[in-house]
């Protein structure tokens, strides 16, 4: 086959175009930091990357859930800690009332115990992120506990015994709340009993109410211990999730991200090839005359 000047020019033009296309692809890869822009560029890597990204999103969702759960449990721990402290103060005041026989001593102690009762009710109505912590499923309540005046006074509970659970991973269901009524009602009743006994000045009743307060304090402390165990469980799960997330992110990077040093080297090499193609093209086209171009 006879090779004409026109054929040489066409081949040169095609070669320049191909080199420019490769140069553009390498520039895009170096600029984006990604090995491919479309699935068709690297089908196997793209398919693997899609699977890894799906797992990564799932793990991130579990991580977010574990963070929200940890925050809720921290709010619960803080409230339970306050409740234990209030019960401890009430026991101290009530035992003091056993030996304090002054005319004003016990009524003053009763006032202090009443203040502790009001504080305890406020703690029972603790909210986190706008949700009542100790109301069971009735998280929208602003006051799960209310003081009802009577003979004697009582504290009503408006929540329920709903158990809130969160899924933190495959087979990883964790209970996040505690039964507010079971945890706090004995303490509220003991505080009311101690206050009224101090006002009445009945030593035997005061001593009995102190015993009831100690029992209620132990109950709250036990609930606090259960919450602490759950906190450690959530923390361990979160650590596992974070490790899995980091591993998946690393694998995804291996599939998607370019080796920047290699990409720059390839880009510079292709720039050289392209410049060489341009020079060859210029020489080839320079040998063509007007008649060759018109054929």
Secondary structure, DSSP 8 states (H G I E B T S, - for coil): ----HHHHHHHHHHHHHHHHHHHHHHHHHHHH-BS-SSTTTSHHHHHHHHHHHHHHHHHHHHHHHHHHHHHHHHHHHHHHHHHHHHHHHHHHHHHHHHH---TTHHHHHHHHHHHHHHHHHHHHT-EETTEETTSTT-TT-S-SEEEE-SSS-EEEE-S-----EEE-STT-EEE----HHHHHHHHHHHHHHHHHHHHHT-HHHHHHHHHHHHHHHHHHHHHHHHHHHHHHHHHHHHHHHHHHHHHHHHHHHHHHB--HHHHHHHHHHHHHHHHHHHHHHHHHHHT--HHHHH-
